Each structure stands twice: as C-alpha cells, then as structure tokens.
Amino acid sequence: MNNGYARNCITDADYSVDLVDIIASLYNLLHQEITGEKYDYMFHWANKIGSYVNENIFDKIIGGSN
C-alpha cells in the first residue's frame, strides 16, 4: 500500500526503520515523561485501520542493551 510518503527513513544492508514507528515511539516517550506512564495505545489505532506500528523501538537503546 502506498501512503504517499517513504515509509523507510533509514535503510542499509540489515537495518530499516519505519517513520511511523519513530513517531509512535517518540510520542510514547513524551507521554511517559509528562504523565509518568507509557501511552502504549498507538498500536490500537494502527490496528483499527489494518496496519501495524512498533511503538517501543527506543526501549533497547534506553535500557542499554544492543
């Protein structure tokens, strides 16, 4: 499905990041910083339109694991 924008914003041989995943993950971090709890609801909205979003792509980086 073409949504009119390039979904993959970082691509090399083994690594690709979806722009929507970055936005959802950043929103999750912002919401957690402001309210003290994760939003974890972006997947619900994506699922309603038959899509998928990974809203926790920065958890490994923040947690210190590779």
N, CA, C and O atoms as a GROMACS GRO file, in nm:
protein
  264
    1MET      N    1   0.085  -0.117   0.000
    1MET     CA    2   0.000   0.000   0.000
    1MET      C    3   0.090   0.124   0.000
    1MET      O    4   0.184   0.132   0.078
    2ASN      N    5   0.061   0.218  -0.085
    2ASN     CA    6   0.137   0.342  -0.094
    2ASN      C    7   0.059   0.452  -0.025
    2ASN      O    8  -0.051   0.488  -0.068
    3ASN      N    9   0.117   0.507   0.081
    3ASN     CA   10   0.052   0.613   0.157
    3ASN      C   11   0.096   0.752   0.113
    3ASN      O   12   0.057   0.851   0.174
    4GLY      N   13   0.178   0.760   0.008
    4GLY     CA   14   0.222   0.889  -0.040
    4GLY      C   15   0.348   0.940   0.027
    4GLY      O   16   0.384   1.056   0.005
    5TYR      N   17   0.414   0.861   0.106
    5TYR     CA   18   0.539   0.901   0.167
    5TYR      C   19   0.631   0.780   0.177
    5TYR      O   20   0.586   0.666   0.171
    6ALA      N   21   0.758   0.805   0.191
    6ALA     CA   22   0.855   0.697   0.204
    6ALA      C   23   0.849   0.642   0.346
    6ALA      O   24   0.884   0.712   0.441
    7ARG      N   25   0.805   0.519   0.361
    7ARG     CA   26   0.791   0.461   0.495
    7ARG      C   27   0.927   0.434   0.559
    7ARG      O   28   0.942   0.454   0.679
    8ASN      N   29   1.024   0.390   0.484
    8ASN     CA   30   1.154   0.357   0.540
    8ASN      C   31   1.246   0.478   0.535
    8ASN      O   32   1.281   0.525   0.427
    9CYS      N   33   1.283   0.529   0.653
    9CYS     CA   34   1.364   0.650   0.654
    9CYS      C   35   1.511   0.621   0.676
    9CYS      O   36   1.595   0.707   0.645
   10ILE      N   37   1.547   0.504   0.727
   10ILE     CA   38   1.687   0.465   0.743
   10ILE      C   39   1.699   0.324   0.687
   10ILE      O   40   1.633   0.232   0.733
   11THR      N   41   1.783   0.309   0.589
   11THR     CA   42   1.798   0.177   0.529
   11THR      C   43   1.944   0.152   0.496
   11THR      O   44   2.010   0.235   0.434
   12ASP      N   45   1.993   0.037   0.537
   12ASP     CA   46   2.121  -0.013   0.487
   12ASP      C   47   2.104  -0.164   0.470
   12ASP      O   48   1.991  -0.211   0.461
   13ALA      N   49   2.210  -0.237   0.465
   13ALA     CA   50   2.202  -0.380   0.431
   13ALA      C   51   2.111  -0.458   0.525
   13ALA      O   52   2.037  -0.546   0.480
   14ASP      N   53   2.117  -0.428   0.656
   14ASP     CA   54   2.045  -0.510   0.754
   14ASP      C   55   1.949  -0.431   0.842
   14ASP      O   56   1.889  -0.489   0.934
   15TYR      N   57   1.932  -0.304   0.818
   15TYR     CA   58   1.859  -0.223   0.915
   15TYR      C   59   1.765  -0.126   0.845
   15TYR      O   60   1.806  -0.053   0.754
   16SER      N   61   1.642  -0.125   0.886
   16SER     CA   62   1.544  -0.034   0.828
   16SER      C   63   1.450   0.011   0.938
   16SER      O   64   1.401  -0.070   1.016
   17VAL      N   65   1.423   0.140   0.944
   17VAL     CA   66   1.334   0.196   1.046
   17VAL      C   67   1.217   0.263   0.977
   17VAL      O   68   1.235   0.342   0.884
   18ASP      N   69   1.100   0.231   1.022
   18ASP     CA   70   0.978   0.289   0.966
   18ASP      C   71   0.952   0.424   1.032
   18ASP      O   72   0.958   0.435   1.155
   19LEU      N   73   0.924   0.524   0.953
   19LEU     CA   74   0.899   0.659   1.004
   19LEU      C   75   0.784   0.662   1.104
   19LEU      O   76   0.790   0.733   1.205
   20VAL      N   77   0.680   0.585   1.079
   20VAL     CA   78   0.566   0.580   1.170
   20VAL      C   79   0.607   0.520   1.304
   20VAL      O   80   0.559   0.564   1.409
   21ASP      N   81   0.696   0.420   1.304
   21ASP     CA   82   0.746   0.362   1.429
   21ASP      C   83   0.823   0.466   1.511
   21ASP      O   84   0.810   0.470   1.633
   22ILE      N   85   0.901   0.548   1.444
   22ILE     CA   86   0.977   0.652   1.514
   22ILE      C   87   0.882   0.753   1.579
   22ILE      O   88   0.900   0.788   1.695
   23ILE      N   89   0.782   0.798   1.504
   23ILE     CA   90   0.687   0.895   1.558
   23ILE      C   91   0.610   0.837   1.676
   23ILE      O   92   0.595   0.903   1.779
   24ALA      N   93   0.562   0.714   1.662
   24ALA     CA   94   0.487   0.650   1.770
   24ALA      C   95   0.575   0.628   1.893
   24ALA      O   96   0.529   0.646   2.006
   25SER      N   97   0.700   0.590   1.872
   25SER     CA   98   0.792   0.568   1.985
   25SER      C   99   0.826   0.698   2.055
   25SER      O  100   0.832   0.702   2.178
   26LEU      N  101   0.849   0.804   1.978
   26LEU     CA  102   0.877   0.934   2.040
   26LEU      C  103   0.757   0.985   2.118
   26LEU      O  104   0.772   1.044   2.225
   27TYR      N  105   0.637   0.964   2.063
   27TYR     CA  106   0.516   1.005   2.136
   27TYR      C  107   0.504   0.927   2.267
   27TYR      O  108   0.468   0.983   2.371
   28ASN      N  109   0.535   0.798   2.262
   28ASN     CA  110   0.530   0.715   2.382
   28ASN      C  111   0.626   0.768   2.488
   28ASN      O  112   0.591   0.776   2.606
   29LEU      N  113   0.749   0.806   2.447
   29LEU     CA  114   0.846   0.860   2.542
   29LEU      C  115   0.801   0.995   2.598
   29LEU      O  116   0.817   1.020   2.717
   30LEU      N  117   0.746   1.080   2.514
   30LEU     CA  118   0.696   1.210   2.559
   30LEU      C  119   0.582   1.193   2.658
   30LEU      O  120   0.579   1.259   2.762
   31HIS      N  121   0.489   1.106   2.627
   31HIS     CA  122   0.376   1.082   2.716
   31HIS      C  123   0.423   1.028   2.850
   31HIS      O  124   0.372   1.066   2.955
   32GLN      N  125   0.523   0.938   2.846
   32GLN     CA  126   0.576   0.882   2.971
   32GLN      C  127   0.645   0.989   3.054
   32GLN      O  128   0.634   0.991   3.176
   33GLU      N  129   0.717   1.079   2.988
   33GLU     CA  130   0.787   1.186   3.060
   33GLU      C  131   0.689   1.281   3.126
   33GLU      O  132   0.712   1.327   3.238
   34ILE      N  133   0.579   1.310   3.059
   34ILE     CA  134   0.481   1.406   3.112
   34ILE      C  135   0.390   1.344   3.217
   34ILE      O  136   0.364   1.405   3.321
   35THR      N  137   0.341   1.222   3.191
   35THR     CA  138   0.241   1.162   3.280
   35THR      C  139   0.298   1.058   3.376
   35THR      O  140   0.234   1.024   3.475
   36GLY      N  141   0.417   1.007   3.346
   36GLY     CA  142   0.476   0.903   3.430
   36GLY      C  143   0.437   0.762   3.389
   36GLY      O  144   0.481   0.666   3.452
   37GLU      N  145   0.356   0.749   3.285
   37GLU     CA  146   0.320   0.616   3.236
   37GLU      C  147   0.322   0.615   3.084
   37GLU      O  148   0.301   0.717   3.019
   38LYS      N  149   0.348   0.495   3.027
   38LYS     CA  150   0.354   0.484   2.881
   38LYS      C  151   0.215   0.493   2.821
   38LYS      O  152   0.116   0.455   2.883
   39TYR      N  153   0.210   0.544   2.699
   39TYR     CA  154   0.083   0.554   2.627
   39TYR      C  155   0.041   0.415   2.578
   39TYR      O  156  -0.071   0.372   2.604
   40ASP      N  157   0.130   0.346   2.509
   40ASP     CA  158   0.108   0.208   2.462
   40ASP      C  159  -0.030   0.188   2.400
   40ASP      O  160  -0.092   0.083   2.421
   41TYR      N  161  -0.077   0.285   2.324
   41TYR     CA  162  -0.209   0.274   2.265
   41TYR      C  163  -0.206   0.300   2.114
   41TYR      O  164  -0.306   0.282   2.046
   42MET      N  165  -0.089   0.342   2.064
   42MET     CA  166  -0.076   0.371   1.922
   42MET      C  167  -0.102   0.247   1.838
   42MET      O  168  -0.158   0.256   1.729
   43PHE      N  169  -0.061   0.129   1.888
   43PHE     CA  170  -0.086   0.005   1.815
   43PHE      C  171  -0.237  -0.015   1.795
   43PHE      O  172  -0.279  -0.060   1.689
   44HIS      N  173  -0.315   0.018   1.895
   44HIS     CA  174  -0.460   0.005   1.885
   44HIS      C  175  -0.515   0.084   1.766
   44HIS      O  176  -0.596   0.033   1.690
   45TRP      N  177  -0.470   0.208   1.751
   45TRP     CA  178  -0.518   0.292   1.642
   45TRP      C  179  -0.470   0.240   1.507
   45TRP      O  180  -0.546   0.241   1.410
   46ALA      N  181  -0.346   0.194   1.500
   46ALA     CA  182  -0.295   0.137   1.374
   46ALA      C  183  -0.371   0.010   1.338
   46ALA      O  184  -0.404  -0.013   1.222
   47ASN      N  185  -0.398  -0.072   1.437
   47ASN     CA  186  -0.468  -0.198   1.416
   47ASN      C  187  -0.610  -0.174   1.364
   47ASN      O  188  -0.661  -0.255   1.286
   48LYS      N  189  -0.673  -0.065   1.405
   48LYS     CA  190  -0.809  -0.034   1.359
   48LYS      C  191  -0.816  -0.013   1.208
   48LYS      O  192  -0.920  -0.038   1.146
   49ILE      N  193  -0.706   0.032   1.147
   49ILE     CA  194  -0.706   0.053   1.003
   49ILE      C  195  -0.631  -0.060   0.930
   49ILE      O  196  -0.599  -0.047   0.812
   50GLY      N  197  -0.605  -0.170   1.001
   50GLY     CA  198  -0.542  -0.286   0.940
   50GLY      C  199  -0.392  -0.272   0.921
   50GLY      O  200  -0.335  -0.334   0.831
   51SER      N  201  -0.328  -0.193   1.005
   51SER     CA  202  -0.185  -0.171   0.994
   51SER      C  203  -0.115  -0.218   1.121
   51SER      O  204  -0.177  -0.281   1.207
   52TYR      N  205   0.012  -0.187   1.134
   52TYR     CA  206   0.091  -0.225   1.250
   52TYR      C  207   0.188  -0.113   1.280
   52TYR      O  208   0.238  -0.048   1.187
   53VAL      N  209   0.216  -0.089   1.405
   53VAL     CA  210   0.318   0.008   1.444
   53VAL      C  211   0.392  -0.047   1.566
   53VAL      O  212   0.331  -0.097   1.660
   54ASN      N  213   0.524  -0.038   1.561
   54ASN     CA  214   0.608  -0.075   1.674
   54ASN      C  215   0.635   0.053   1.752
   54ASN      O  216   0.710   0.138   1.706
   55GLU      N  217   0.574   0.068   1.868
   55GLU     CA  218   0.582   0.193   1.942
   55GLU      C  219   0.687   0.194   2.052
   55GLU      O  220   0.685   0.281   2.139
   56ASN      N  221   0.778   0.098   2.049
   56ASN     CA  222   0.879   0.090   2.155
   56ASN      C  223   1.018   0.065   2.097
   56ASN      O  224   1.095  -0.014   2.152
   57ILE      N  225   1.052   0.130   1.986
   57ILE     CA  226   1.179   0.100   1.921
   57ILE      C  227   1.300   0.152   1.998
   57ILE      O  228   1.412   0.108   1.973
   58PHE      N  229   1.280   0.244   2.091
   58PHE     CA  230   1.393   0.300   2.166
   58PHE      C  231   1.416   0.230   2.300
   58PHE      O  232   1.510   0.265   2.371
   59ASP      N  233   1.334   0.134   2.336
   59ASP     CA  234   1.349   0.067   2.465
   59ASP      C  235   1.486   0.002   2.483
   59ASP      O  236   1.545   0.011   2.590
   60LYS      N  237   1.537  -0.064   2.380
   60LYS     CA  238   1.670  -0.127   2.390
   60LYS      C  239   1.779  -0.024   2.407
   60LYS      O  240   1.872  -0.044   2.485
   61ILE      N  241   1.768   0.088   2.336
   61ILE     CA  242   1.869   0.193   2.346
   61ILE      C  243   1.867   0.255   2.486
   61ILE      O  244   1.973   0.274   2.546
   62ILE      N  245   1.750   0.286   2.536
   62ILE     CA  246   1.736   0.347   2.668
   62ILE      C  247   1.778   0.251   2.777
   62ILE      O  248   1.839   0.291   2.876
   63GLY      N  249   1.745   0.122   2.759
   63GLY     CA  250   1.780   0.020   2.858
   63GLY      C  251   1.927  -0.017   2.857
   63GLY      O  252   1.975  -0.083   2.950
   64GLY      N  253   2.001   0.024   2.754
   64GLY     CA  254   2.144  -0.003   2.748
   64GLY      C  255   2.182  -0.132   2.681
   64GLY      O  256   2.300  -0.168   2.682
   65SER      N  257   2.086  -0.204   2.622
   65SER     CA  258   2.122  -0.327   2.552
   65SER      C  259   2.133  -0.299   2.403
   65SER      O  260   2.082  -0.199   2.354
   66ASN      N  261   2.200  -0.388   2.332
   66ASN     CA  262   2.223  -0.368   2.187
   66ASN      C  263   2.109  -0.417   2.106
   66ASN      O  264   2.113  -0.408   1.983
   0.00000   0.00000   0.00000
